[in-house]
Amino acid sequence: MREPYSSEALPVLADIHGNRIGFEAVLDRLATLNIRRPPLLLGDLVWTHFCDRSASELVMLLDRIMSMPLTGAVCGNTDAFFVNGWLERWDPLDAEDQRTRSHMLSFKSCLSAEHLAFLGAMPNTQTFVMSNRTCLACHASPHDNRIGLTLDMRTDDVDAHLDGRHMHCLVTGHLHTPFVRLMESGLLHISVGAVGRHPHEYDGIVDFAILDHTPSGLVAVHHRLLEPQQMH
């Protein structure tokens, strides 16, 4: 029986945000689909605003990620917060932000030198070729991992965040919204969606994408599933 994906099929996951259950559900789905290539992760791996996810659970997820084969892992804005000094410099006045900072510092204290080295070594971008197309993967944009390129953003504004880099395909996370947009310039922008979500947007849905080579060229297939505890 013919497989639906080629041996070149590349799973791309973004914004796990500490959702270990959702992450494992995606890996199970990839195994079911017989996807052989290791995933490419687009950042925001473990930090979450969910108070019921303990530091030990987040560390367990990071250990899992560090121990498995990966095609790559680029740095998200929340990953950088733990290694670039921003967290220590942050001096919020708002009470909720103060609690968030305290929570983040408490989590950071649970990270080992190996964890911090892994986060600190994550590049901002990763380039690869598929179907003879140059693809650039990043968390939000090549210019800034905190600024996402939304579906309705003007073409010249998108171009300004590419830092003059040429690519046929841009693959991003950060926005927590899956979509594909063909720009006027010919650039194909693939937003893969999120494995994890923030509390205010949580709905039990997990999104990821698979990029693949076909006789017609590069294709992006979005996948959506429910976390196991959401299934009835």
N, C-alpha and C positions, 0 to 999 in steps of 0.2 A: 504494500500500500504506500502510495506517495505521501511524503511528509508535507505539511502546509508551508513550512519554512525551509530555506536553504541552510547549508552548513555555515554560511556567513552571517546569519541572522544575529543581530546584536540587541539584547535587552537593555533599555535605558530607564533608570529609576531616579527619581528626584525627591527631595524634601521628605525624608523618612521621619524626621522629627520624633525619634524615640519610639516609633510604632513598631515594636518588635514582632507583634502578632501579625500585623499587616505585611511586614517585610517577609516573614517566613511563608505567608500565604502566597506572595508573589513568587518566591523561589519554588514552592510546590507547583504552582501553575506552569512555570517555565519548564520544570521537569516533565510535567504532563505533555507539554507541547514539544518535548524532545529538543529544546533549545540547548545547544552545546557550548556556546561561547559564554564566558563569565560576564556578569553585568557591568555596565558603566554607570557609576553613581554621580549625580550632579549636585551633591552638597546638601547642607542642612541635615546632617546625619542623625544627631541624637538630641539636640536641645529641644525642649517642649515646654509649653505653658500648662500642661496637664499636671496638676498637683498630685494626682494619685499614681503617677509613674515615679517610682522611687529611683534614687540615684543608682542603686545596685542594678535595677532593671536596665537603666540607660547604659551603664558600664558593660553589662552583659551583651547588649546589642553591639556596642563598639568592639568588644572582644570578638564577637561573631564576624563582624565585617573585616576586622584586621586579620582574621585567621583563614579567610576564604579567598579563592582566586578571584581577581577583579580585572576587567579590561582597563579600568582606571577609576579614579575618584577625584573630582574637582572640588574646590573649596567653596562652600556657601558662606553667606554672611554670618550665620550663627556659629559656624565652625571657626571662623576667623576671630570671633569675639573672645574665644578662650585662649588664643595664642598671640594676638597682636597688641596686647596691652589696653585695648579699648575698654574692657570690663573694669579694669582697675582705675582707669581715668574717669569712667562714667560717674557723675555725681547728680543723680536725679533729685528733683524736688517733690515730684508727685509720689504719694504714699504707695500706690500700686507699683510704680516703677522701682521704688526702693525695695519692696518685697521681692520683685523680680530679680533685682541685682543680688540681693541676699541669697536667693535660691540658686542663682547661677554660680555665685562664689562657693556656695556649699557643694554644688555638684563638681566644680572644678577641683576642689580639695580631694575629691575621690578619684581623680584621674592620675594615673601613673606617669612617669617620665616617658614611657613608651607610647601611651595614649596621646600625650601632648606632642610628641615627636611626629606621630602619624598625622595628626591634625595640622601641624605646622608645615609638613612636607607636601601637603595637597596643593597642586598647582591651580591657578585661576582658570586655565583653559586647557583643553586637550584636542589635538587635531588628529583626524583619521580619514581614510579614503574608503568610500564604498560606491560601487557602480561607477567608478572613474570620476566621482564627485568628491571634492574636498569638503569635509565636514568639520566644523568647529563646535565643540561642546563646552558649555560654561554654565554656571549657576543661574545668573540673571542676564548679564551682558558682558562682552569682553572688556568694557570700560569700567564697570562697577558691579560687584556682586550684590549690591543692595538695590539696584534699579532695574526692574524688569521691563521687557519690551512688550507692551500690551497689544492686544489684537487690533485696537483702533489707533495705535500710535502712528503719527505721520511718518512717511518714508524718510524725510530728511532728518527727523529726530532719531529714527532707528539708525540711520547711517552715522550719525554723530556718536553713537555708542559702540560702533564697531572698531574704533581706533584705527581706521584706515586699513584694516586687515581684509584680505580677499578670501572669500569662501563661496561655495555653491549652496551650502546648507548650514544653518545655525540651529543647534539643538540646545534647549534651555529648560530650566525648572523655574523655581521661585514664585511663579504666579499661582500655583496650585490649580491651574486650569488647562486642560488638554485642548490643543488646537493645532491646525496647520495653516500657515499663511504664505502665499506666494506674493512677494513684494514686486513692485513695478520694475525694480532693478534686476529681477530674475532670482533674487535670493529666496530660498525656501526656508522659512522659520518654523521649526517644530517645537512646540511647547508640550512636554510629556505629561504634565499633571503631577499629582503628589501622592506618595504612599501614605504619609501622615498629614494631619491637619491641625490647625489651632482650635482651641475649645469653642470659639464662637462660630466656627464653620464645620464642626465635626458632624459627619453623617454616616460614618461607618464605611464609606466608599473609598476604595484604593484604586488609583490610576497609575499606569505605566505604559511604556511604548516599546515596540520592537521595530527596529530598522532592518531592512532586508534588501538584498540584491535580487532583481527579477530581470527577465529578458527586456522588459520595458524601462528598466532603470531602477533608481532608488525609490523604495516605498516606506511609509511609516504607518504602522498599524497600532492604534490605541486599544488598550485592554482595560477593562474595568471589572472589579470584583468586590464582594463584600467581605469585611473581616469575618472570621469564623463565628465569633460570638453574636454577629448581626444576622446570621442565617437562621431561618426558621422553616 
